Amino acid sequence: MNLSNKQKQHLKGLAHHLNPVVMLGGNGLTEGVLAEIELALNHHELIKVKIAAEERETKQLIVEAIVRETGACNVQVIGKTLVLYRPTQEKKISLPR
């Protein structure tokens, strides 16, 4: 799923007040962390994930792996925080066209 710039801006505004629901620790991206991200996306559609990686390249690889494994859209990465969006069957968030 590709998001237009207008849709990304809308989602960034909605995500602004959210707190991270999943935090990656020193163990990195494990099956348990991916399962938690899946649960959070199924429940909320729009979530923040905190990534503890210090190096930019490592963080980028983790972000790419999360997006690939979950099928979610990378809305934004700011610092150590990743914003993900994946619509559910109920479509809780309506996106502009």
Secondary structure, DSSP 8 states (H G I E B T S, - for coil): ----HHHHHHHHHHHTT---SEEE-TT-S-HHHHHHHHHHHHHHSEEEEEE---SHHHHHHHHHHHHHHH--EEEEEETTEEEEE---TT--S----
